[in-house]
Amino acid sequence: MNGVLPVKRALVSVADKSGLVDVGRLLAKHGITLVSSGTAASVLREAGVPVTPVSEVTGFPEMLDGRVKTLHPNVHAGILADKRNPEHLRQLERQRIEPFDLVIVNLYPFVQTVRSGASDAQVIEQIDIGGPAMVRAAAKNFGSVGVVVSPDDYGQVMGEIERLGGLSESTRLRLARKAFEHTMRYDAAIADWLARPGRSGGPSEVETELPQQVDLTFRRRETLRYGENPHQRGALYAASGGPGPLGGADVLQGKEMSFNNWLDAEAARAVVALFEEPAAAVVKHHNPCGAAQGPTLAEAYARALEGDPVSAYGGIVAFNGEVDEAAARAMADVFTEVVVAPGYTPDALTVFAEKRNLRVVRSPISQRGGIEVRPIDWGALVQDADTISETREDMKVVTVNQPTKRQWDDLLFAWKVAARVKSNAIVLASNRAVVAVGAGQMNRLTAVDIAARHAGERARECVLASDAYFPFRDGVDRAAEAGVGAIIQPGGSIRDGEVIASADEHGMAMVFTGRRHFRH
């Protein structure tokens, strides 16, 4: 492992052909013998780069529609031989096997094939076998072989070969670590695909239980200035096999996104994703301080802002549709850190460009499914993502008074917003707009009191949504005192009878949903 490893012979087998020809020409220029297979060999040959086919090395043609190309002792012995071990070298000589000094391999596009909606049979053919075997062999033997799994590393590797005639120990070690990370992410993506429900056509363990093992790998996308606070390091990572943070978000303009910006952008888009009609949400410290629906995004934003214009200062705004010029101008007088939406018209982007520091993020907006993982010290909690699937037909009116049509509209709206507010969560809403929020309190009565005090006289036009049941009637009594006319809550308390009686005494309507939406 001391010094520089000379490179005389290289094995090239890549699915991603980016930069392949340039690399091949440079290697050939330095007199390095290239052995290659499949389409990579064809691309190099067509570019005039001398190539030895793998089949000449193995003595066997490619078989089984290309499933077997490099799985042969003449290949793997050449990769795995420890050049510092004289006996290894003698064995290679007896078997007339030449060692490799460099392995350039990247894997079949499994993840991209899954994303394309390909059939199971097509996806299975993109599960690479020979590629990971070569990568792992070369990474294990980094003392004697350099391994390159990404075109991103071609520049440094070729630069060292030009300057030094080979690869330094530090570079080989770095590349080996990267190679094992690469195969780990690849295998995790395959395992995740195989664990998806419905593959067998009938009930399975996967459909009825959470996975026995959850393998999550993340790749650093960028380093942030700091984490939640300046003394904490922070970075943004992308999950392997996925589209990227926030479903594949693009930052179109503005300052660098901070740790808290990413967190709050996620919370804001999670609110508006619950609505089909035009909707806007304003989030501060991971809680919606305003949210509303409207005939247009501009009107939805204006009504969301009315919920708490003080807290909206420095907030994050999300829309569930393409932002037009009117919606962009509606935001003009409020200092906003981030706006996130699935798209923007050119005129909207022109308006936003006047605020150079405003971060404009384009991100798909959809209610998240699948599983949710929350790290704890030396472990993790895993659960199904909390989706809002209940409808009016699933709910039950438990009071003498029935909600009016307008109250029903507001109750259903408030119920969705409450599911995205930190527990204990209380949301007051009117005309499908948030009027006040009581979030993250240690008891439900205090949450009601905060929302009621914030709403003031406006509470008299409101309905109330509670993310979990009322354990006592005091919360209902306080809501009635504020003037709330209808309440939606899961029900399920041992004192439901007392709570319902309180609503009846005050002439309120109460709806039970039968489902709780805690958000800790």
TORKE-419694 format. One record per residue (C-alpha): x negated, y, z. Coordinates in pm, whole numbers, padded with zeros to 5 digits, always signed. Layout:
residues N
XYZ...
***
This chain:
residues 520
+00000+00000+00000-00304+00228+00008-00337+00490-00263-00172+00497-00602-00014+00195-00770-00117+00190-01140+00174+00135-01378+00097-00092-01671+00425-00282-01721+00784-00164-01668+01121-00338-01669+01409-00120-01795+01773-00224-01763+02016+00066-01726+02388+00122-01771+02344+00501-01747+02136+00591-02053+02081+00955-01945+01718+01048-02015+01633+00693-02119+01471+00779-02450+01250+01051-02300+01138+00815-02023+01071+00537-02271+00862+00762-02496+00658+00890-02204+00590+00541-02073+00489+00422-02419+00264+00727-02460+00069+00615-02154+00028+00262-02293+00281+00108-02054+00450-00207-02182+00830-00190-02173+01050-00494-02121+01421-00428-02164+01757-00595-02218+02094-00538-02379+02199-00197-02503+01910-00026-02323+01666-00217-02542+01868-00123-02851+01867+00247-02761+01490+00246-02707+01422+00049-03023+01637+00284-03234+01440+00578-03091+01116+00416-03209+00998+00308-02864+00825-00034-02864+01023-00279-02650+00977-00643-02555+01319-00813-02522+01386-00982-02188+01473-01299-02378+01108-01326-02491+00997-01309-02127+01249-01563-02001+01247-01794-02305+01627-01793-02296+01882-01588-02487+02138-01372-02310+02426-01599-02207+02786-01594-02096+02875-01264-02264+02576-01097-02103+02643-01223-01752+02302-01391-01754+02010-01191-01888+01751-01120-01620+01830-01396-01368+01512-01594-01428+01187-01674-01240+00979-01508-01511+01153-01180-01426+01190-01207-01050+00848-01358-00985+00702-01066-01180+00892-00823-00955+00841-00999-00621+00472-01086-00642+00272-00911-00372-00034-00784-00560-00228-00764-00233-00189-01141-00190-00449-01336-00396-00242-01655-00378+00058-01475-00531-00161-01358-00815-00302-01710-00870+00050-01855-00882+00155-01597-01142-00150-01684-01351-00078-02060-01332+00280-01999-01450+00166-01744-01710+00391-01476-01559+00294-01110-01586+00376-00882-01291+00586-00567-01316+00470-00236-01170+00786-00035-01231+01153-00135-01236+01402+00115-01379+01750-00022-01318+02091+00130-01257+02411-00066-01227+02727-00127-01425+02982+00156-01385+03207-00031-01143+03353+00273-00966+03421+00459-01290+03594+00152-01432+03821+00125-01127+03910+00495-01152+03998+00457-01519+04287+00227-01432+04130-00073-01605+04272-00421-01556+04136-00656-01289+03960-00860-01558+03786-00551-01694+03686-00437-01345+03543-00779-01258+03315-00767-01563+03166-00445-01422+03049-00619-01104+02676-00624-01167+02481-00929-01051+02139-00918-01216+02100-00544-01162+02134-00545-00781+01911-00854-00764+01631-00672-00949+01680-00351-00751+01666-00530-00416+01364-00738-00522+01170-00431-00632+01271-00231-00323+01162-00516-00095+00827-00528-00274+00771-00150-00274+00409-00212-00175+00352-00349-00526+00639-00212-00736+00810+00121-00790+01190+00113-00833+01404+00386-00991+01784+00367-00969+01882+00721-01071+01798+00943-01369+01762+01222-01111+01425+01070-01017+01285+01040-01368+01117+01380-01355+00917+01318-01036+00826+00961-01132+00710+01053-01480+00524+01353-01340+00326+01130-01101+00247+00880-01374+00116+01161-01594-00093+01315-01313-00208+01003-01129-00161+00715-01372+00079+00553-01126+00301+00602-00821+00196+00714-00474+00284+00516-00163+00514+00790-00030+00708+00800-00356+00747+00421-00367+00875+00417-00010+01126+00696-00081+01248+00521-00395+01285+00189-00210+01501+00349+00057+01714+00512-00209+01746+00178-00392+01886-00002-00087+02126+00287-00024+02236+00254-00388+02313-00119-00368+02481-00073-00028+02724+00183-00172+02782-00035-00476+02868-00345-00270+03091-00138-00040+03290-00012-00339+03341-00369-00462+03449-00491-00118+03692-00200-00091+03845-00284-00428+03883-00651-00339+04055-00554-00012+04326-00348-00179+04677-00481-00115+04896-00645-00376+04619-00816-00569+04757-01168-00521+05117-01073-00594+05240-01184-00252+05200-01094+00115+04846-01118+00241+04641-01042+00547+04525-00724+00376+04883-00599+00352+04981-00673+00712+04661-00596+00903+04384-00342+00893+04057-00475+00746+03840-00701+00960+03546-00481+00866+03532-00124+00736+03219-00033+00542+03187+00338+00477+02894+00495+00300+02851+00864+00238+02601+01049+00024+02490+01398+00115+02630+01643-00134+02487+01961+00011+02335+02105+00327+02549+02366+00501+02415+02669+00685+02523+02505+01012+02802+02295+01162+03096+02422+01369+02851+02645+01558+02515+02797+01460+02316+02563+01684+02457+02253+01509+02320+02113+01184+02581+02060+00915+02608+01894+00575+02881+01792+00330+02896+01427+00228+03088+01244-00043+03232+00899+00019+03105+00629-00214+03360+00512-00466+03570+00825-00429+03619+01145-00629+03439+01359-00372+03534+01591-00084+03897+01713-00095+03974+01478-00381+03700+01616-00604+03708+01987-00523+03525+02249-00730+03421+02579-00573+03481+02830-00853+03353+03144-00683+03254+03300-00354+03007+03251-00073+02880+02911+00031+03151+02703+00198+03092+02654+00569+03161+02347+00782+03477+02511+00922+03586+02624+00576+03589+02265+00452+03781+02147+00760+04046+02418+00731+04077+02379+00354+04160+02013+00413+04422+02107+00673+04581+02369+00445+04611+02144+00142+04758+01870+00365+05048+02102+00452+05143+02212+00100+05103+01856-00032+05424+01768+00156+05641+01986-00069+05755+01960-00429+05892+02313-00466+05644+02604-00472+05481+02626-00129+05203+02812+00046+05032+02762+00380+04798+02975+00586+04570+02781+00821+04358+02905+01108+04144+02675+01323+04289+02364+01159+04652+02459+01238+04907+02620+01007+04994+02966+01137+05222+03022+00840+05391+02809+00575+05684+02860+00343+05860+02752+00028+05989+02994-00231+06103+03029-00591+05746+03130-00686+05406+03085-00527+05380+03461-00475+05705+03469-00276+05610+03154-00085+05283+03318+00019+05451+03643+00124+05696+03452+00341+05420+03232+00487+05226+03545+00579+05525+03681+00772+05501+03387+01013+05187+03525+01177+05013+03807+00988+04772+03865+01279+04637+03508+01275+04625+03508+00895+04325+03743+00907+04023+03536+00807+04241+03234+00735+04251+02969+00465+04537+02971+00211+04660+02673+00011+04909+02651-00274+05067+02338-00421+05076+02467-00780+04875+02667-01032+04807+03011-00889+04911+03293-01122+04828+03664-01118+05130+03751-00901+05027+03504-00630+04668+03626-00643+04776+03989-00607+05006+03898-00317+04691+03805-00124+04504+04123-00212+04553+04314+00113+04469+04029+00353+04114+03922+00434+04103+03553+00342+03809+03316+00368+03922+03046+00123+04201+02983-00123+04261+02627-00240+04497+02514-00516+04516+02256-00796+04457+02525-01059+04437+02894-01142+04535+03100-01445+04261+03315-01604+04442+03627-01479+04444+03494-01122+04070+03428-01138+04018+03782-01266+04203+03919-00963+04008+03699-00724+03679+03805-00886+03734+04150-00735+03667+03986-00397+03323+03840-00454+03299+03669-00115+03637+03493-00140+03582+03122-00188+03811+02995-00463+03847+02617-00454+04018+02402-00712+04136+02074-00564+04408+01820-00643+04697+01846-00398+04853+01518-00288+04964+01350+00032+04683+01122+00143+04743+00750+00187+04512+00461+00272+04334+00441+00603+04189+00707+00828+03866+00662+01022+03771+00873+01322+03426+00820+01470+03387+00783+01845+03063+00728+02037+02905+00416+01882+03231+00312+01722+03532+00424+01526+03909+00430+01543+04085+00319+01226+04451+00369+01142+04685+00407+00848+04699+00765+00726+05007+00943+00862+05236+00988+00563+05574+01162+00585+05818+00920+00424+06138+00962+00627+06431+01136+00458+06761+01283+00573+06925+00945+00513+06689+00790+00770+06786+01040+01039+07068+01046+01290+07265+01339+01432+07303+01265+01805+07499+01572+01920+07861+01680+01886+07761+01968+01662+07645+01884+01313+07368+02087+01145+07486+02326+00876+07348+02287+00523+07099+02569+00582+06995+02416+00912+06941+02080+00745+06713+02246+00487+06518+02418+00762+06503+02110+00984+06354+01897+00707+06106+02173+00621+06001+02227+00985+05971+01853+01043+05708+01824+00769+05508+02121+00892+05516+01993+01253+05351+01671+01137+05046+01875+01038+05023+02076+01362+04806+01965+01654+05002+01793+01932+05194+01888+02130+05348+02054+01825+05651+02282+01813+05751+02463+01493+06023+02727+01463+06146+02783+01109+06410+02980+00924+06500+02981+00555+06224+02725+00488+05951+02941+00636+05755+02906+00957+05846+03172+01212+05629+03056+01502+05413+02764+01613+05319+02619+01951+05016+02399+01888+04778+02180+02082+04933+02227+02425+04901+01982+02711+05278+01979+02770+05574+02027+02540+05746+02294+02751+05446+02525+02717+05440+02464+02341+05809+02562+02318+05748+02868+02534+05455+02986+02319+05655+02949+01997+05961+03118+02148+05764+03413+02283+05585+03456+01951+05913+03449+01757+06097+03686+01989+06434+03791+01845+06358+03601+01523+06408+03275+01713+06785+03333+01702+06790+03237+01334+06560+02939+01377+06561+02564+01400+06297+02379+01601+06089+02075+01511+05901+01874+01772+05641+01618+01661+05732+01384+01950+06025+01337+02186+06120+01571+02469+06038+01390+02795+06269+01627+02988+06553+01860+02906+06353+02171+03007+06209+02216+02656+06558+02213+02504+06685+02456+02767+06399+02695+02684+06471+02665+02311+06839+02740+02370+06745+03043+02582+06543+03174+02288+06842+03129+02056+06738+02820+01858+07041+02662+01689+06922+02312+01595+06643+02072+01687+06477+01783+01505+06268+01534+01701+06186+01160+01698+06387+01059+02006+06286+00761+02213+06250+00910+02560+06397+00730+02860+06573+01062+02922+06720+01098+02574+07066+01108+02730+06976+01413+02940+06810+01582+02644+07113+01527+02419+07345+01647+02696+07140+01967+02721+07177+02028+02347+07553+01969+02369+07585+02206+02665+07416+02480+02463+07618+02410+02145+07308+02304+01956+07274+02037+01686+07009+01771+01738+06866+01522+01489+06663+01211+01573+06417+01094+01306+06304+00772+01476+05939+00842+01389+05670+01035+01575+05393+01239+01409+05124+01306+01668+04813+01478+01534+04534+01469+01790
***
